[in-house]
Amino acid sequence: MINKLKEIRELRKTRKLVAEEELKRLEKDYESKDKNEEIAQRIENIKRKINQLEKDLEGLTDLEDKFNQKS
């Protein structure tokens, strides 16, 4: 079970890193172009996704800690 939690946590970390890179790219596009509303909306969506992934990671870490304490 602990291995599965670690795998899920690593997947979330990877997804978060990918989202952060996409956010950087979009912000650069947004600044260099005419401040397109579609890009702004995508930036907001990615920021929400990153926040959710951070919450997921915290939850997984807490769950893993509880599991380790019981073992």
C-alpha positions in Angstrom: 0.0 0.0 0.0 2.8 2.4 0.9 4.4 1.8 -2.5 1.1 2.7 -4.3 0.9 6.0 -2.3 4.5 6.8 -3.3 3.7 6.1 -6.9 0.6 8.3 -6.8 2.5 11.1 -5.1 5.3 11.0 -7.7 2.7 11.1 -10.5 1.1 14.2 -8.8 4.5 15.8 -8.5 5.2 15.2 -12.2 1.8 16.5 -13.2 2.4 19.6 -11.1 5.8 20.2 -12.7 4.3 19.9 -16.2 1.5 22.3 -15.3 4.0 24.8 -13.9 6.1 24.6 -17.2 2.9 25.1 -19.2 2.0 28.1 -17.0 5.4 29.7 -17.6 5.0 29.3 -21.3 1.5 30.7 -21.4 2.5 33.7 -19.2 5.3 34.4 -21.6 2.9 34.2 -24.6 0.4 36.4 -22.8 3.0 39.1 -22.1 4.4 39.1 -25.7 1.1 39.1 -27.5 -2.1 41.2 -27.3 -3.2 39.9 -23.9 -5.5 37.4 -25.4 -8.5 36.5 -23.2 -8.2 32.8 -24.2 -4.7 32.6 -22.9 -5.7 34.4 -19.7 -8.4 31.8 -19.1 -6.0 29.0 -19.7 -3.5 30.6 -17.3 -6.3 30.7 -14.6 -7.2 27.1 -15.3 -3.6 25.9 -14.9 -3.2 27.9 -11.7 -6.3 26.1 -10.3 -4.9 22.8 -11.4 -1.6 23.4 -9.7 -3.3 24.4 -6.5 -5.4 21.2 -6.6 -2.3 19.1 -7.2 -0.6 20.8 -4.3 -3.6 19.9 -2.0 -3.5 16.3 -3.4 0.2 16.1 -2.5 -0.4 17.3 1.0 -3.2 14.9 1.5 -1.1 12.0 0.1 1.8 12.9 2.4 -0.5 13.1 5.4 -2.0 9.7 4.5 1.4 8.2 4.0 2.5 9.5 7.4 -0.5 8.0 9.1 0.1 4.7 7.4 3.7 4.7 8.5 2.7 5.4 12.1 0.3 2.5 12.1 2.9 0.1 10.7 
